[in-house]
Amino acid sequence: MAGDMKKNKGNNWIAQTARLHRDRVLLYCACGFIFALLECPARAESLPDPTRPPSEFEAPAAGGATVPGGPLLQSVLISPRHKAAIISGETVTLGGRYGSARVVKISESGVVLNEGGSLQTLKLFPGVEKTMSQIGEAADSSGKQLPRSKRSAAGKENK
């Protein structure tokens, strides 16, 4: 019986030590979690929002100033059965109206508006021009055609 008491005392000491160790670990984890929660917003404030649209798509200034240059093409939506565009925040379908103009064409790169017989083309990416080059043609960084003698050297440099 005395041996059983000593054995139970030893088991109680081990159980108490294990509980104390578990409680400390939980306390450290909780403190670390709380510290991380408090620290994250401070770091996130300095990062730019990757989903924020460019400044030209943002709302006009508080003074009531409008975006210069008229309508702004923001997106085109094309499916086999449906074509639509978002112009200055307004969704317009092919054949629909944007202000007093009618949408006569929607392509992957732009929209054509017809207002009283006058056509206006809105480009999705106004500063970008798509060009095609023939296989084997070489051009320098400015887009000028290279003479034949320099074409093979330009091709070797790219490899």
C-alpha positions in Angstrom: 0.0 0.0 0.0 2.8 2.4 0.8 4.4 1.5 -2.5 1.1 2.3 -4.3 1.1 5.8 -2.6 4.6 6.6 -3.8 3.7 5.4 -7.3 0.5 7.7 -7.4 2.5 10.6 -6.0 5.1 10.2 -8.8 2.3 10.0 -11.4 0.6 13.1 -10.0 3.9 15.0 -10.2 4.3 14.0 -13.8 0.8 14.9 -14.7 1.1 18.3 -13.0 4.4 19.0 -14.8 2.8 18.0 -18.2 -0.2 20.3 -17.6 2.1 23.2 -16.6 4.2 22.7 -19.7 1.0 22.5 -21.9 -0.4 25.7 -20.3 2.9 27.6 -20.9 3.0 26.4 -24.6 -0.6 27.6 -25.1 0.1 30.9 -23.4 3.1 31.5 -25.6 1.1 30.5 -28.7 -1.7 32.8 -27.8 0.7 35.7 -27.1 2.4 35.1 -30.4 -0.9 35.0 -32.3 -2.2 38.2 -30.7 1.1 39.9 -31.5 0.9 38.8 -35.1 -2.7 40.1 -35.4 -1.6 43.5 -34.0 1.4 43.7 -36.3 -0.2 42.6 -39.6 -2.4 45.7 -40.2 0.6 48.0 -39.7 2.6 46.1 -42.4 -0.4 45.8 -44.8 -1.0 49.6 -44.8 2.4 50.2 -46.5 1.7 47.7 -49.3 -0.1 48.9 -52.4 -3.4 47.2 -53.3 -2.7 45.0 -56.3 -6.4 45.0 -57.3 -6.8 48.8 -57.3 -7.4 50.1 -60.8 -5.0 52.7 -62.3 -5.5 56.3 -61.4 -7.2 57.2 -64.7 -10.0 54.8 -63.8 -10.7 56.3 -60.4 -13.7 58.6 -59.7 -13.4 62.3 -60.6 -12.0 64.7 -58.0 -14.2 66.2 -55.4 -14.3 69.5 -57.2 -16.5 67.9 -59.9 -13.8 67.7 -62.5 -14.3 65.0 -65.1 -11.8 62.7 -66.8 -10.3 64.6 -69.8 -10.6 63.1 -73.2 -14.2 61.9 -73.0 -15.3 58.2 -72.6 -12.8 55.7 -71.3 -12.9 52.1 -72.3 -12.2 50.0 -69.2 -13.0 46.4 -70.3 -14.5 44.3 -73.1 -16.5 41.1 -72.5 -16.7 38.8 -75.5 -18.4 35.4 -75.6 -19.8 33.4 -78.6 -23.3 34.7 -77.9 -22.7 38.1 -76.3 -20.5 41.2 -76.7 -20.3 44.0 -74.1 -18.0 46.8 -73.0 -17.6 48.8 -69.9 -17.2 52.5 -70.9 -16.5 54.9 -68.1 -18.1 52.5 -65.6 -21.2 51.9 -67.7 -21.9 48.4 -69.2 -23.0 48.7 -72.9 -23.8 45.8 -75.2 -23.2 45.7 -79.0 -25.9 47.8 -80.6 -26.7 49.5 -77.3 -26.2 53.2 -76.5 -23.6 55.1 -74.6 -24.9 58.6 -74.1 -26.1 59.7 -77.6 -23.7 57.3 -79.4 -24.5 53.7 -80.5 -22.0 50.9 -80.1 -21.4 49.5 -83.6 -18.4 47.3 -83.0 -16.7 45.5 -80.1 -13.4 43.8 -80.5 -10.8 42.4 -78.1 -8.8 45.6 -78.4 -11.5 48.3 -78.7 -15.0 49.6 -79.3 -16.4 51.8 -82.1 -19.1 54.3 -81.3 -21.3 56.0 -83.9 -22.6 59.4 -83.0 -24.6 61.1 -85.8 -22.5 59.5 -88.5 -19.2 60.3 -86.8 -17.2 57.2 -85.7 -15.2 57.3 -82.5 -12.8 54.4 -81.7 -12.0 53.7 -78.0 -8.9 51.6 -77.4 -8.6 49.3 -74.5 -4.9 50.0 -74.3 -4.4 53.3 -76.1 -0.6 53.4 -75.9 -0.1 49.8 -77.3 0.0 48.9 -80.9 0.0 45.3 -82.0 2.4 44.5 -84.9 3.2 41.3 -86.7 6.6 40.5 -88.1 7.6 37.9 -90.6 9.6 34.8 -89.5 13.3 35.5 -90.0 13.0 39.3 -90.0 15.1 41.1 -87.5 14.7 44.5 -86.1 16.6 46.6 -83.6 15.1 48.0 -80.4 13.5 51.0 -82.2 11.7 48.7 -84.6 13.8 49.5 -87.6 14.6 46.7 -90.0 18.2 45.5 -89.8 20.2 44.9 -93.0 20.8 41.3 -94.0 24.4 41.3 -92.8 23.3 42.2 -89.3 20.4 39.8 -89.1 22.4 36.7 -88.5 24.4 38.4 -85.7 21.2 39.6 -84.1 19.8 36.1 -84.2 23.0 34.7 -82.6 22.8 37.2 -79.8 19.3 36.2 -78.8 20.2 32.5 -78.5 
